Structure formats: C-alpha cells, structure tokens
Amino acid sequence: MMKRIAMVAGLVLALAACQGDGSTSSTKHLAPIPSATMALMASKGMSQNDPILMRSFKKESEIEVWKRGRDGKYALLKTYPMCRWSGQLGPKIREGDRQAPEGFYTVTPGQMNPNSSLYLSFNLGYPNEYDRAHGRTGSHLMVHGSCSSSGCFAMTDEAISEVYALARESFASGQRGFQFQSYPFRMTAENLAKHRLDPNIAFWKNLKEGSDYFEVAREEPKVSVANRQYAFSGDASVLAAVAQKRQRDEQAIAELVAKGVQPIRLVYDDGGQHQTFRQALSGEAGREGGSLAVSASARNRLGDVSRPEALAAGPQEIVLAANGKPKQETSSTLAYASQKPMGPSRSEPTGQSETAENDGRSVFQRVRGLFGG
C-alpha cells in the first residue's frame, strides 16, 4: 500500500513539474474515481490498475474509455458525451484553424495538466509524426473541462475529472502512455457511403485501417508512418481478419450506394456538441435571435460555452453531385436528434488552449469556401 502511495505521489510531482511551477493548493487532480464508475469496472471484471485507451468521434460527439483486461483484450468501460468541439469534420491543418485533430496520438504522464485553467486537461500530442510529415502546424490541442473549444475536445469539468482519475491510476500502475484514437465519425459502412466524395475520404479510409484492427483484435494497434500514411502492424492472424473485415465493409458500402444512398458533406458553422447538452441549453435558456442563449445556471454547470450561436442551427447536410460539388437544389439542416441517443470562448493564459480564430462568416459563406466557391 505504501509503495502505491509513493508511486502516485511521484507521478503527481512529475505532472506538476511538466506543466508549470506546480504552485497550486488545488487537489482536484487527486479526486478519486467515482464510486459508480468503480462499481461499473467491477461488474465488467476490470480494475483501476488496468491500462486504458480512448477513442473520440466528432460527428457523434462522444469519447470512449476502454480498459484492458487480464486476457490482454480491451473492453469498453464508458462512453462520455462531448460538450463541445470546434471546426469541421477533417484533420487539423494549421495553427488557428479551430480544427480538433484526427489521427492516432499517445498521451504520456508529462502531457497531463493538473493546473489547467479549464479545470483539468491533457495534451493530445499534436502534431504527431504523421502530422509533421504533412507539414501541419498547431499546438496545445487538449481534452479538457468546461464547454469551450477552439481546437480541443471539451468534456465538462465532471467528466474530465473522472477521465483524468482513470488515466492517473493507470499511469501509477505502470502504463507509460495511452493511445487516443480520434475519428471524424464512427467508421460504419453507412457513414463511409455517405461521405464517399468528401475530400478527406482517403485520409479517413487510412484511419479506418487502425479502427478495424482495434475492433477485430481488441488490442492497441502498433502505429507507424510510412510514405506519409499511417501504417498498422500486429499479429498476422489479426491482420488477415482485418483484411476480411475490410472486404465485407467495402461490399456493404457498395450495396448502400447501389440502393441510392446519396453522397453528402456535413458543414458546421463551428463544430458541435452532444444532443444531451443541446437539449439542456435549449430547455433552460430557449432561443434568442436564432442562437442558443446560455443561462446562468447552465454556465455554472458547464462553464463557458464557446460560440453558442454557432451551435444553434446544427450542421448543414449538403448533398453532392457526382463531381463532388453541391447539388444546387439540395441543402438542409441536419437535426441533432439524428445523432446517437444516449458566451465567449475561454482560453488558458498559459497557452494550454489554441488561439481562437473567428472570421465571422455565415454558415453559407463557409459552405462556399469549403467547396472552393
């Protein structure tokens, strides 16, 4: 027991040293894992010592935490609704584009920030080797508390406290770094059929290779970069099963296309949030001039909600022609209710959240810009 206490204390000191002077009286980074989550782990044969892995999905606005069991396989522990993400579906390209990253990242103890002004946070490690190979720029891309984003994933203070505790205990038990897989959406045949003409589709299919490996093996894929592409390696029998899954998925995509599933592109005014948060904001504050108004009670629970007016309409579903350009007669707002059920932006004074860039364009101007119009 004393050995474990010493390990946790050493980890806390290391985190503080890496993220500033550590001169804080707050102990929020030492909050225990909630009893309900401990009970959930026990019911699934997991312990707080087991390694973790995380996956995020922009379109669905969800973050998953997985735990590795005694058999070496990962199982889903819990899915957290995302309170805010910014930008569009697609990878981060440059500093200031408000894009949350997509790709495969590793989070180490040194990337955890117990002194974050956004309650608690951890750095994703952008740019990684793949990003650097493509000349991409940006820094301080985080998963953090509150409900404000300018290139980060915001989870609310309560959720980040729980996730932070899960990571802290895994690190204290010997995990050197956990994998964070960031996707535009769940890699289903339906999503890929709908987004087949998106300019990012080749990149997303590359991400799907890693997603397929994880879903088949329930093991962390070994990730490298070759010829400016993600490369995934592992057991030969798993790779064979992954190849079979890819063939089945490609057949399913072809069948959906043959049935008339139209190609689309989702265009956000500036990111989105999980339906549960949107419902809460709408219910408490109502509408004011077409924008979601953030009440004092909502702000107390969620913190600052960045650009609520950008969340009001929801994403625009643009139906595409065969050449990838919008069909002039088809453009609609996608209701947030179609997602899976379940104030100003606040930035960090120490540079822990990327600088916001707001050009003030309407969603329709953004649509034209995204398609080169």
HUVENLIN-V828007 format. One record per residue. N is the residue number from 1. SS is DSSP state (@ for helix, = for strand, . for the rest). PHI is phi in whole degrees, -180 to 180 (999 if undefined). D_CENTER is the distance of its C-alpha to the mean C-alpha in whole Angstrom. Layout:
n = (N:N)
ss = (SS:SS)
phi = (PHI:PHI)
d_center = (D_CENTER:D_CENTER)
This chain:
n = (1:2:3:4:5:6:7:8:9:10:11:12:13:14:15:16:17:18:19:20:21:22:23:24:25:26:27:28:29:30:31:32:33:34:35:36:37:38:39:40:41:42:43:44:45:46:47:48:49:50:51:52:53:54:55:56:57:58:59:60:61:62:63:64:65:66:67:68:69:70:71:72:73:74:75:76:77:78:79:80:81:82:83:84:85:86:87:88:89:90:91:92:93:94:95:96:97:98:99:100:101:102:103:104:105:106:107:108:109:110:111:112:113:114:115:116:117:118:119:120:121:122:123:124:125:126:127:128:129:130:131:132:133:134:135:136:137:138:139:140:141:142:143:144:145:146:147:148:149:150:151:152:153:154:155:156:157:158:159:160:161:162:163:164:165:166:167:168:169:170:171:172:173:174:175:176:177:178:179:180:181:182:183:184:185:186:187:188:189:190:191:192:193:194:195:196:197:198:199:200:201:202:203:204:205:206:207:208:209:210:211:212:213:214:215:216:217:218:219:220:221:222:223:224:225:226:227:228:229:230:231:232:233:234:235:236:237:238:239:240:241:242:243:244:245:246:247:248:249:250:251:252:253:254:255:256:257:258:259:260:261:262:263:264:265:266:267:268:269:270:271:272:273:274:275:276:277:278:279:280:281:282:283:284:285:286:287:288:289:290:291:292:293:294:295:296:297:298:299:300:301:302:303:304:305:306:307:308:309:310:311:312:313:314:315:316:317:318:319:320:321:322:323:324:325:326:327:328:329:330:331:332:333:334:335:336:337:338:339:340:341:342:343:344:345:346:347:348:349:350:351:352:353:354:355:356:357:358:359:360:361:362:363:364:365:366:367:368:369:370:371:372:373)
ss = (.:@:@:@:@:@:@:@:@:@:@:@:@:@:@:@:@:@:.:.:.:.:.:.:.:.:.:@:@:@:.:.:.:.:@:@:@:@:@:@:@:@:@:.:.:.:.:.:.:.:.:=:=:=:=:=:=:.:.:.:.:=:=:=:=:=:=:=:.:.:.:.:.:=:=:=:=:=:=:=:=:.:.:=:=:.:.:.:.:.:.:.:.:.:.:.:.:.:.:.:.:.:=:=:=:=:=:=:@:@:@:=:=:.:.:.:.:.:.:.:=:=:=:.:.:.:.:.:@:@:@:@:@:.:.:.:.:.:.:.:.:=:=:=:.:.:=:.:.:.:.:.:=:=:.:.:@:@:@:@:@:@:@:@:@:@:@:@:@:@:@:@:.:.:.:.:=:=:=:=:=:=:=:.:.:.:.:.:@:@:@:@:@:@:.:.:.:.:.:.:@:@:@:@:@:@:@:@:@:@:@:@:@:@:@:@:@:.:.:.:.:=:=:=:=:=:.:.:=:=:=:=:=:.:.:@:@:@:@:@:@:@:@:@:@:@:@:@:@:@:@:@:@:@:@:@:@:@:.:.:.:.:.:=:=:=:=:.:.:.:.:=:.:.:@:@:@:@:@:@:@:@:@:@:@:.:=:=:.:.:=:=:.:.:.:@:@:@:@:@:@:@:.:.:=:.:.:@:@:@:@:.:.:.:.:=:=:=:=:=:.:.:.:.:.:=:=:=:=:=:=:=:=:.:.:@:@:@:.:.:.:.:.:.:.:.:.:.:.:.:.:.:.:.:.:.:.:.:.:.:.:.:@:@:@:@:@:@:@:@:.:.:.)
phi = (999:-63:-64:-66:-60:-65:-64:-64:-62:-64:-64:-60:-63:-65:-63:-64:-65:-80:-118:139:-82:71:-84:-141:-92:-71:-118:-61:-74:-104:-58:-71:-64:-55:-60:-64:-72:-62:-66:-63:-60:-61:-67:-102:71:-110:-132:-67:-82:-69:-60:-119:-147:-126:-132:-123:-136:-66:-56:-82:54:-136:-126:-104:-117:-112:-123:-90:-91:-64:-82:83:-99:-87:-132:-69:-88:-160:-113:-108:-70:-88:-81:-167:-140:-120:90:-125:-65:128:-73:-78:-110:-147:-56:88:-86:65:-82:-81:-66:-126:146:-114:-128:-121:-108:-108:-54:-68:-95:-84:-121:-75:-106:-62:-75:-101:69:-141:-159:-141:-85:-72:92:-80:-82:-92:-61:-63:-60:-66:-64:-102:69:-84:-125:144:-156:57:-88:-122:-107:-150:-81:67:-135:-123:-140:-136:120:-117:-107:-101:-115:83:-63:-63:-70:-67:-62:-70:-65:-60:-65:-62:-67:-58:-68:-67:-63:-63:-94:115:-69:-85:-174:-113:-81:-119:-100:-114:-123:-73:-165:-66:-82:-91:-60:-63:-62:-69:-66:-67:-101:-65:-104:-67:-58:-93:-62:-64:-63:-66:-66:-66:-62:-62:-58:-70:-62:-61:-59:-65:-70:-77:-91:55:-127:-67:-69:-81:-110:-141:-127:-139:54:62:-129:-67:-125:-123:-129:173:-62:-61:-67:-68:-61:-67:-66:-64:-62:-66:-62:-61:-64:-64:-66:-64:-66:-64:-64:-61:-67:-65:-64:-64:-81:103:-63:-82:-73:-135:-135:-90:-121:-100:-65:-170:71:-156:-157:-66:-56:-63:-73:-61:-63:-65:-67:-65:-68:-85:-111:72:-109:-137:64:87:-113:-74:-95:-98:-76:-63:-67:-65:-65:-65:-82:-106:82:-64:-106:-74:43:-59:-66:-76:-88:-61:-80:82:-69:-91:-92:-99:-80:-103:-83:-61:-86:86:-90:-65:-75:-59:-89:-124:-161:-143:-88:-84:-67:-63:-63:-77:-73:-61:-63:-174:999:-87:-75:-102:-111:-89:-65:-95:85:-84:-135:-63:-60:-76:-132:-124:-90:75:-76:-74:-62:-71:-65:-66:-58:-60:-66:-67:-100:77:-92)
d_center = (35:36:35:31:32:32:29:27:29:29:25:25:28:26:22:25:26:23:22:25:29:27:30:28:30:27:26:23:21:24:23:24:21:22:25:24:21:24:26:23:22:26:26:24:26:24:24:22:24:22:19:15:13:9:7:3:5:6:9:10:7:7:6:9:11:14:17:20:23:27:27:24:22:19:18:16:16:14:12:10:10:8:11:10:8:10:12:12:11:12:11:12:16:18:18:18:16:14:11:7:8:8:10:11:11:13:13:17:19:20:16:16:18:20:21:19:20:17:18:16:13:12:12:10:13:13:15:16:19:17:16:20:22:21:22:18:18:16:16:14:11:10:8:11:13:15:13:14:12:13:10:8:6:9:10:13:16:17:13:13:16:16:13:15:18:17:16:19:21:20:21:24:25:25:21:21:17:14:12:8:8:5:7:8:9:11:14:17:20:20:17:18:22:21:19:21:23:20:20:17:18:20:16:14:17:17:14:15:18:16:14:18:19:17:17:21:22:19:19:17:18:20:18:20:21:24:26:22:20:18:21:20:23:25:27:30:30:26:26:29:27:24:26:27:24:23:27:27:23:25:28:26:25:28:29:27:28:32:31:30:27:26:24:22:19:17:17:16:18:15:12:11:11:12:15:16:16:17:20:21:21:23:26:26:27:27:28:29:30:27:24:23:25:23:26:27:26:22:22:24:21:18:19:19:17:17:18:19:21:19:17:21:21:18:17:20:21:23:25:26:30:30:30:26:28:27:30:32:33:29:27:25:23:20:21:18:20:19:15:15:17:17:22:21:18:19:18:19:23:22:20:17:15:15:18:18:20:21:24:25:25:25:22:25:26:22:23:26:24:22:24:27:29)
